[in-house]
Amino acid sequence: MQKNIGTVDRNVRFLLGAVMLVAGVVYQSWWGVLGLVPIATAALGFCLLYVPLGINTDGQGYGTHVGYVATVKPDKDGNDISV
């Protein structure tokens, strides 16, 4: 199992899971149980749903690198080329 969740993604998942967990306890609903899913994926660093979608926010490994920005530099003629 290769990690496919980056640092920002992990932090957002953990925060969202914690909010859902607290809401579940406060309102005595199933939100608490559902909040365990993003917390577990954040702890593992792996999201099973990302695999078929080809998403990888970790910045390494397989799939599409979400958030990747290419550096653009001009060549000697002034045309932009990607590095």
C-alpha positions as a printed Julia matrix, in Angstrom:
83×3 Matrix{Float64}:
   0.0    0.0     0.0
   1.71   3.14   -1.27
   0.82   6.45    0.4
  -1.26   8.73   -1.8
  -2.29  11.48    0.64
  -0.11  14.55    1.11
   0.42  16.65    4.21
  -2.26  19.27    3.53
  -4.76  16.57    2.53
  -3.99  14.63    5.73
  -4.47  17.71    7.92
  -7.79  18.6     6.26
  -9.01  15.01    6.61
  -8.03  14.87   10.27
  -9.71  18.2    11.04
 -12.88  17.25    9.14
 -12.96  13.86   10.87
 -12.52  15.46   14.28
 -15.37  17.9    13.61
 -17.61  15.04   12.47
 -16.65  13.0    15.53
 -17.47  15.87   17.91
 -20.74  16.56   16.07
 -21.66  12.9    16.44
 -21.07  12.99   20.18
 -22.83  16.32   20.71
 -25.87  15.51   18.56
 -25.81  11.77   19.34
 -25.86  10.82   15.67
 -23.93   8.65   13.21
 -21.63  11.53   12.27
 -19.22  10.29   14.91
 -18.86   6.92   13.26
 -18.51   8.49    9.8
 -15.85  10.82   11.2
 -13.62   7.82   11.84
 -13.19   7.27    8.07
 -11.29  10.52    7.32
  -9.31  10.13   10.55
  -8.3    6.59    9.58
  -7.3    7.61    6.04
  -5.29  10.52    7.44
  -3.52   8.21    9.89
  -2.74   5.63    7.2
  -1.83   8.18    4.51
  -3.78   6.11    1.98
  -7.2    6.66    0.41
  -8.68   3.69   -1.43
 -10.98   5.99   -3.45
  -7.98   7.86   -4.88
  -6.6    4.72   -6.58
  -9.26   4.26   -9.33
  -9.46   8.03   -9.78
  -5.68   8.26  -10.27
  -5.23  10.97   -7.65
  -2.05  11.31   -5.6
  -1.62  14.37   -3.38
   1.56  12.99   -1.78
   3.77  14.28   -4.58
   5.36  10.92   -5.27
   4.26   7.53   -6.52
   1.64   6.7    -9.11
  -1.29   8.61  -10.6
  -2.08  12.23  -11.2
  -0.25  14.7    -9.04
  -2.95  17.1    -7.95
  -1.63  20.59   -7.39
   1.52  20.15   -9.5
   2.62  23.39  -11.16
   5.22  23.31  -13.93
   7.97  25.88  -13.92
   7.91  27.94  -17.1
  11.05  29.6   -18.41
  11.59  31.48  -21.67
  14.09  30.11  -24.19
  16.58  32.28  -26.09
  13.83  33.39  -28.52
  11.48  34.43  -25.7
   9.1   31.46  -26.09
   7.91  29.79  -22.9
   9.17  26.25  -22.32
   8.24  23.96  -19.47
  10.97  22.57  -17.26
